[in-house]
Amino acid sequence: MAFNQVQSDYHQLQGLLATFEDLRSFLNRLTALGAEVMTEAAGAKVECAVTLRRQKRPVTIAGSSEVAVRLDEIEQAVGGGPCTEALKTGSPVLLADVST
């Protein structure tokens, strides 16, 4: 990724911080921006969601789309999946094929 693109992305993020009054609105836009940047970098559609651990229980509070939020909620309902694994371990989890 070129320096100019990184700088542009940084300025977009900085602008986000200044324009939102509540956490959910900020995180929804942040995940949309993250999905957009990662989709461009990967050359394939990427969805993003944010899950926070509240009172020892994960709660999805934002996402780049309804699909991303719903998938996170399903993981929490069944008690496992890549997002919950990343939350438990603090390490990224890469999925090669999300269609299955």
Secondary structure by P-SEA (a helix, b strand, c coil): ccaaaaaaaaaaaaaaaaccccaaaaaaaaaaaaaaaaaaaaccbbbbbbbbbcccbbbbcccccaaaaaaaaaaaaacccaaaaaaaccbbbbbccccc
